[in-house]
Amino acid sequence: MKKAIAPFGAGLMVAAAMPPWGWWPLALFGLVWYRRLAEDRRQQSLFTTALSFGIGWFLPALAWMWFLTIPGYFLVVLLFASLHGLAAVTAQFLGKTDRAFIAALIICHSLVEALRLSWPFGGVPLATLPLSQIANPLTALAPYLGVIGLTAVIFWLAFTERKFRVFLFLAILVGVSNTWEGTSNTSTNVNITAIQGGGPQGTHAIYTDDNEVFQRHLRVTQSLTYNPTRTAVIWPENVIDMDGSQTFENSEERQAIAKEAQRLRVPIVVGITEDEGPNTFTNAVVVVNQNGQLESRYDKVRRVPFGEYMPGRDVFAAIGVSSSLLTRDANAGKGRARISVAGTTVATPISWEVFFGGRVNEGVADGAGYIINPTNGSSYTWTILQTQQIASSRLRAREQGRWVVQVSPTGFSAFISPDGTVFDRTGVSEATAIDHTFAVREGRTPYSRVGNGVYIALLIAALFLLARKRARAFPRGAS
């Protein structure tokens, strides 16, 4: 037990660097501490050292999951910590020399973090190292490296003995990235108004009056006056809920939205849910144009596990885990993450999808000039998830060289510039409208063109090189 305290403390330092706490240098100190513990314990208890480190990291930083599923929260923390334990043991096997061991630690832990982006349940890419370093100048490398490349660089900087050389090398790369990353302003400006209706947090859909949520956002929209420079009004995710066979197109809610679109003379982008049978629904963003017609639509593809669908529902029911807060499952959409708003293609990751660089990149690859992220964090008490989502939107802005508009019913809503600067962030539960004028962007960053695959391939190739080097050093049959 005593041996678990030190690595657990190192993990807590990494957690303290995450939003909402945000003391980003602590992550680097925590990683350095963990590396020294791993070196000292290479011959014994390395798995439990890395496991304890992972628990210290993920237990606080993923605490938002408590409000979705308590068993799932502890399961995911233990799973992710165990994966880092396996990474350390693999590094021990591959790294027979001190330098090889450190290289293997960097590669194996980076691969575990890459795995978390897609597994389990389609990925849970929160509490990642790049989120903890959003205020670190290193995030200027995001347009080149993306999250996976940044993760490897952070491990490298923390684990290497040659910190001064690595620091100088990275400083040069940061300077290059700040000078050119492949994107630029167009001559077109847009003025976007984001609507936050306000209301309490810690609520659940089955206990919430759908019309009350809709009316809050309608009242804020009705408070707007006509602005000839305004381009569009954006509402949050799923604040309009259609029951049974009712569709949004034929609803009173659409008529009310259409009336406001006509009055303001701009399209209004709204988040809706519609039933698709007795046990399923769809989560979508639709555009109501100035004439009151539906113009564009995107249905959410990546769903929140335990929030929008229950993975292994029958298995959890068999062991007595209640799913009373999630009686239906969302159907996954099949379209590209983009819509058209006032003649401009807009990348449209819905809520959870903004944590996945590939979902955002899809819209940019299709010509999106900016990004909107309609979201809904009202189910979560505290601000762990909400602040990590702002940090994720900042990463997406830097990765893509695009403005991001994040809009939530209860906070946080904000505008984020291509360099990751946050403007006009709202308060929790505040009812307000925020607006900002910014340039539509063009061009693509190196990361946008190559995606995550190249960095995963490089890490796997490096792992194979280490394995090959070990095999040559210790040929089969040698004694």
C-alpha positions in Angstrom: 0.0 0.0 0.0 2.8 2.4 0.9 4.4 1.9 -2.6 1.1 3.0 -4.2 1.0 6.4 -2.5 3.8 8.0 -4.4 2.6 7.1 -7.9 -1.0 7.9 -6.9 0.3 11.4 -5.9 2.1 11.7 -9.3 -1.2 10.9 -11.0 -3.0 13.5 -8.8 -0.6 16.1 -10.1 -1.6 15.2 -13.7 -5.3 15.5 -12.7 -4.7 18.9 -11.1 -3.4 20.1 -14.5 -6.7 19.2 -16.1 -9.7 21.6 -16.4 -11.3 22.9 -14.3 -8.2 23.2 -12.1 -5.8 23.9 -14.9 -2.5 24.1 -13.2 -0.8 22.8 -16.3 2.9 22.7 -15.2 1.8 20.1 -12.5 1.2 17.5 -15.3 4.8 17.8 -16.4 6.1 17.5 -12.8 3.8 14.5 -12.2 5.0 12.8 -15.3 8.7 13.3 -14.3 7.9 11.9 -10.8 6.2 8.9 -12.3 9.1 8.2 -14.7 11.6 8.2 -11.8 9.3 5.8 -9.8 9.1 3.6 -12.9 12.9 3.5 -13.3 13.4 2.7 -9.6 10.8 -0.1 -9.8 11.7 -1.7 -13.1 12.4 -5.0 -11.6 9.4 -5.2 -9.3 5.9 -3.8 -8.8 6.0 -1.8 -12.1 2.4 -2.7 -13.1 1.0 -1.6 -9.7 3.1 1.6 -9.9 1.6 2.6 -13.3 -1.8 1.4 -12.1 -1.7 3.7 -9.1 -0.5 6.5 -11.2 -3.4 6.0 -13.6 -5.9 5.9 -10.8 -4.6 9.2 -9.4 -4.9 10.7 -12.9 -8.3 9.5 -13.9 -10.3 9.3 -10.6 -10.6 13.1 -10.3 -10.3 14.0 -14.0 -13.2 11.7 -15.1 -15.4 12.4 -12.1 -18.1 13.9 -14.4 -19.0 10.3 -15.3 -20.4 9.8 -11.8 -23.5 11.7 -13.0 -24.0 9.3 -15.9 -23.2 5.9 -14.3 -21.4 5.2 -11.0 -20.5 1.6 -11.9 -19.3 2.8 -15.3 -17.2 5.5 -13.8 -15.2 3.2 -11.6 -15.0 0.6 -14.4 -13.5 3.1 -16.8 -11.1 4.5 -14.3 -9.8 1.0 -13.5 -9.7 0.1 -17.1 -7.7 3.1 -18.2 -5.3 2.8 -15.3 -4.8 -0.9 -16.0 -4.0 -0.1 -19.7 -1.2 2.2 -18.5 -0.1 -0.6 -16.2 0.2 -2.9 -19.2 2.0 -0.1 -21.0 4.6 0.1 -18.3 5.1 -3.7 -18.2 5.5 -3.8 -22.0 8.1 -1.0 -21.8 9.9 -3.1 -19.2 10.0 -6.1 -21.5 11.2 -4.1 -24.5 13.6 -1.8 -22.8 16.6 -3.7 -21.6 18.8 -0.6 -21.4 18.0 2.6 -19.6 17.5 4.6 -22.9 15.4 1.8 -24.5 13.2 1.6 -21.4 12.5 5.4 -21.4 11.8 5.3 -25.2 9.5 2.3 -24.7 7.7 4.1 -21.8 7.0 7.1 -24.1 5.8 5.0 -27.0 3.6 2.6 -24.9 1.9 5.2 -22.8 1.3 7.3 -25.9 -0.3 4.3 -27.6 -2.6 3.7 -24.7 -3.7 7.4 -24.9 -4.3 6.9 -28.7 -6.4 3.8 -27.9 -8.6 5.8 -25.5 -9.7 7.9 -28.4 -11.6 5.0 -29.9 -12.0 2.3 -27.3 -14.0 1.3 -25.3 -17.5 2.3 -26.3 -16.2 4.2 -29.3 -13.7 6.2 -27.2 -13.7 8.3 -24.1 -11.2 11.1 -25.1 -11.4 13.2 -21.9 -8.7 13.9 -19.3 -6.1 13.6 -22.1 -2.7 15.2 -21.6 -3.2 17.8 -24.4 -6.4 19.0 -22.5 -4.2 19.6 -19.4 -1.7 21.6 -21.5 -4.1 23.9 -23.3 -2.4 27.0 -21.8 1.1 25.6 -22.5 2.8 27.2 -25.5 3.3 23.6 -26.8 -0.3 23.5 -28.0 0.8 25.7 -30.9 2.0 22.4 -32.4 -1.7 21.2 -32.6 -2.0 22.2 -36.3 0.8 19.8 -37.1 0.5 17.0 -34.6 -3.1 16.8 -33.4 -3.9 15.2 -30.0 -1.9 12.0 -30.5 1.2 13.7 -31.7 1.0 16.2 -28.9 0.5 13.4 -26.4 3.8 11.8 -27.5 5.6 15.1 -27.4 4.4 15.8 -23.8 5.6 12.3 -22.7 8.9 12.9 -24.5 9.5 16.2 -22.8 8.7 14.8 -19.4 10.5 11.5 -19.7 13.7 12.4 -21.5 17.0 13.1 -19.7 17.9 15.6 -22.4 15.3 18.1 -21.5 17.2 21.2 -22.6 17.9 19.9 -26.1 14.3 18.7 -26.5 13.0 22.0 -25.2 15.1 24.0 -27.7 13.9 21.7 -30.5 10.3 22.1 -29.5 10.7 25.8 -29.2 11.8 26.0 -32.8 8.8 23.9 -33.9 6.5 26.1 -31.9 7.9 29.2 -33.7 7.4 27.6 -37.1 3.8 26.6 -36.2 3.0 30.1 -35.0 4.3 31.5 -38.2 2.6 29.2 -40.7 0.0 26.4 -40.4 -1.7 26.5 -43.7 -4.9 28.5 -43.0 -5.8 32.1 -43.4 -8.8 34.5 -43.3 -11.0 35.0 -46.3 -12.6 38.3 -47.2 -15.9 37.1 -45.7 -16.9 38.0 -42.2 -19.8 36.5 -40.3 -21.6 37.7 -37.2 -23.0 34.9 -35.1 -25.3 35.0 -32.1 -25.3 32.1 -29.7 -28.3 31.5 -27.5 -27.9 30.2 -23.9 -31.4 29.7 -22.3 -30.1 29.1 -18.8 -31.6 27.0 -16.1 -30.4 24.5 -13.5 -27.6 21.9 -14.0 -27.7 18.3 -12.7 -31.0 17.7 -14.5 -32.0 14.6 -16.6 -34.2 14.5 -19.7 -36.8 12.1 -18.2 -37.4 14.6 -15.3 -37.3 17.8 -17.3 -40.2 19.8 -18.8 -39.2 19.9 -22.5 -41.3 22.9 -23.2 -39.8 24.9 -20.4 -36.3 24.4 -21.9 -37.6 25.4 -25.3 -39.3 28.5 -23.9 -36.2 29.7 -22.1 -34.3 29.7 -25.4 -37.2 31.2 -27.3 -37.4 34.1 -24.8 -33.7 34.9 -25.2 -34.1 34.8 -29.0 -37.2 37.1 -28.8 -35.1 39.6 -26.9 -32.8 40.1 -29.9 -33.4 43.0 -32.2 -32.8 43.0 -35.9 -29.1 43.5 -36.8 -28.3 44.0 -40.5 -24.8 42.6 -39.9 -26.0 39.4 -38.2 -25.4 36.2 -40.2 -27.1 33.5 -38.1 -28.4 32.5 -34.7 -27.2 29.3 -33.1 -29.2 27.3 -30.4 -27.7 24.5 -28.3 -28.0 20.7 -28.8 -31.4 18.9 -28.3 -33.3 21.8 -26.6 -36.3 20.9 -28.8 -37.7 17.4 -28.1 -40.3 15.8 -30.3 -42.4 13.0 -28.8 -43.9 10.0 -30.6 -44.7 10.5 -34.2 -44.4 14.3 -34.1 -41.7 15.6 -36.3 -40.0 19.0 -36.0 -41.0 20.0 -39.5 -44.7 19.8 -38.6 -44.4 21.1 -35.1 -45.5 24.3 -33.3 -41.8 24.7 -32.2 -40.7 25.0 -35.9 -43.4 27.6 -36.5 -42.1 29.6 -33.5 -38.5 29.3 -34.7 -39.6 30.3 -38.3 -41.3 33.4 -36.9 -38.1 34.5 -35.2 -36.0 33.7 -38.3 -38.3 35.8 -40.4 -38.2 38.7 -37.9 -34.5 38.6 -37.5 -34.0 37.9 -41.2 -31.3 35.3 -40.6 -31.3 31.5 -40.4 -31.6 29.9 -36.9 -29.7 26.7 -36.2 -31.4 24.5 -33.6 -30.8 21.2 -31.9 -33.6 18.7 -31.9 -34.4 15.1 -31.0 -37.1 13.0 -32.8 -38.4 9.6 -31.9 -37.5 6.7 -34.3 -39.6 4.0 -32.8 -40.6 3.2 -29.2 -37.1 2.7 -27.9 -34.8 4.9 -30.1 -34.4 8.5 -31.1 -32.2 10.7 -33.2 -30.2 13.7 -32.1 -29.8 16.3 -34.9 -29.0 19.9 -35.8 -31.2 21.6 -38.4 -31.2 25.0 -40.1 -34.5 27.0 -40.3 -33.9 29.7 -42.9 -35.4 33.2 -43.2 -38.4 31.8 -45.1 -39.2 29.3 -42.3 -38.1 26.3 -44.3 -35.7 23.5 -43.2 -32.6 24.0 -45.2 -29.8 21.7 -43.8 -29.5 18.9 -41.3 -26.9 16.8 -39.6 -27.6 13.8 -37.3 -25.1 13.0 -34.6 -22.9 10.1 -35.3 -20.8 9.6 -32.2 -23.0 9.0 -29.2 -22.2 9.4 -25.5 -21.9 6.0 -23.9 -24.2 5.7 -20.8 -25.5 9.2 -21.8 -27.3 8.6 -25.1 -27.1 4.9 -25.3 -26.4 2.0 -22.9 -23.6 -0.3 -24.1 -24.3 -3.9 -23.1 -27.7 -2.9 -21.7 -28.7 -6.6 -21.1 -25.4 -7.4 -19.4 -25.6 -4.5 -17.0 -29.3 -5.3 -16.3 -28.3 -8.9 -15.5 -25.8 -7.8 -12.8 -28.3 -5.3 -11.3 -27.1 -2.0 -12.8 -30.0 0.3 -13.3 -30.6 2.1 -16.6 -33.6 4.0 -15.4 -32.1 7.4 -16.4 -31.6 6.1 -20.0 -34.7 4.3 -21.1 -34.0 4.7 -24.8 -31.0 4.6 -27.1 -30.0 7.2 -29.6 -29.5 6.0 -33.2 -26.2 6.9 -34.8 -26.4 9.2 -37.8 -24.5 8.4 -41.0 -23.8 11.8 -42.5 -20.7 14.0 -42.7 -20.4 16.5 -39.7 -21.3 19.6 -41.6 -24.3 21.8 -42.5 -24.8 24.9 -44.7 -25.5 28.2 -42.9 -26.3 31.3 -45.0 -24.3 29.9 -47.9 -21.3 28.8 -45.9 -20.3 25.3 -45.1 -19.9 24.9 -41.3 -18.4 21.9 -39.5 -20.9 20.7 -37.0 -19.7 18.3 -34.3 -22.5 17.9 -31.9 -21.6 18.0 -28.2 -19.5 14.9 -27.4 -18.2 14.8 -31.0 -15.9 17.9 -30.4 -13.7 15.6 -28.3 -12.9 13.6 -31.5 -10.6 15.4 -33.9 -11.7 13.3 -36.8 -15.4 14.4 -36.5 -14.4 18.0 -36.7 -11.9 17.4 -39.5 -14.6 15.8 -41.6 -16.4 19.1 -42.0 -13.2 21.1 -42.6 -12.2 18.6 -45.3 -15.5 19.3 -47.0 -14.8 23.1 -47.0 -16.1 24.4 -43.7 -15.1 28.0 -43.0 -15.8 27.8 -39.2 -17.0 25.3 -36.6 -20.1 25.2 -34.4 -20.5 22.9 -31.4 -24.0 22.8 -30.2 -23.8 21.0 -26.8 -25.8 20.2 -23.7 -24.0 19.7 -20.4 -27.0 20.3 -18.2 -27.0 16.7 -16.9 -23.7 17.3 -15.1 -23.2 19.0 -11.7 -19.9 20.8 -11.2 -17.9 22.0 -14.2 -15.4 19.2 -14.9 -16.9 18.2 -18.2 -17.9 21.7 -19.3 -14.4 23.1 -18.8 -12.8 20.1 -20.5 -15.1 20.7 -23.4 -14.0 24.3 -23.7 -10.4 23.1 -23.7 -11.3 20.5 -26.3 -12.9 23.2 -28.5 -9.7 25.3 -28.1 -7.7 22.3 -29.3 -10.0 21.8 -32.3 -9.7 25.5 -33.2 -5.9 25.2 -33.2 -5.9 21.9 -35.0 -8.0 23.2 -37.8 -7.2 26.9 -37.9 -10.9 27.8 -37.5 -13.1 29.8 -35.3 -15.3 27.6 -33.0 -18.7 28.6 -31.7 -19.7 26.5 -28.6 -23.2 26.9 -27.4 -24.8 25.2 -24.4 -28.2 25.6 -22.7 -26.7 26.0 -19.2 -23.0 26.8 -19.9 -20.4 27.1 -21.0 -21.0 29.0 -24.3 -18.1 30.9 -26.0 -16.4 31.9 -29.1 -12.9 30.5 -29.7 -10.4 32.0 -32.2 -8.0 29.9 -34.4 -5.2 30.5 -31.9 -7.3 29.1 -29.0 -8.3 32.3 -27.3 -11.7 32.3 -25.6 -14.1 35.2 -26.0 -17.4 36.0 -24.3 -17.6 32.8 -22.2 -20.9 32.6 -20.3 -21.5 31.7 -16.7 -23.2 28.5 -15.6 -27.0 28.6 -15.7 -26.9 32.1 -17.2 -29.7 33.1 -19.7 -28.0 35.3 -22.3 -27.1 35.8 -25.9 -23.5 36.4 -27.0 -22.4 37.5 -30.4 -19.1 37.9 -32.2 -17.9 38.9 -35.7 -15.1 36.9 -37.2 -13.6 35.9 -40.5 -14.5 32.8 -42.4 -11.3 30.8 -42.8 -9.8 28.8 -45.7 -7.0 26.3 -46.2 -6.1 23.2 -44.2 -3.5 22.6 -41.5 -1.0 19.7 -41.9 -2.9 17.8 -39.2 -6.2 18.3 -41.1 -4.6 16.7 -44.2 -2.9 13.7 -42.5 -5.2 13.1 -39.6 -4.4 10.8 -36.6 -3.5 7.7 -38.6 0.0 8.8 -39.5 0.9 9.4 -35.8 -0.6 6.1 -34.7 1.4 4.3 -37.5 4.7 6.1 -36.4 4.2 5.0 -32.8 3.4 1.4 -33.8 6.5 1.4 -36.1 8.6 2.7 -33.3 7.3 -0.1 -31.1 8.2 -2.7 -33.6 11.7 -1.2 -34.0 12.2 -1.5 -30.2 10.9 -5.1 -30.3 13.3 -5.9 -33.2 16.2 -4.3 -31.4 15.5 -6.4 -28.3 15.2 -9.6 -30.3 18.6 -9.0 -31.9 20.2 -8.2 -28.5 18.6 -11.4 -27.0 18.5 -14.0 -29.8 16.3 -17.0 -29.2 18.3 -19.8 -27.5 20.8 -17.4 -25.9 21.7 -18.0 -22.3 
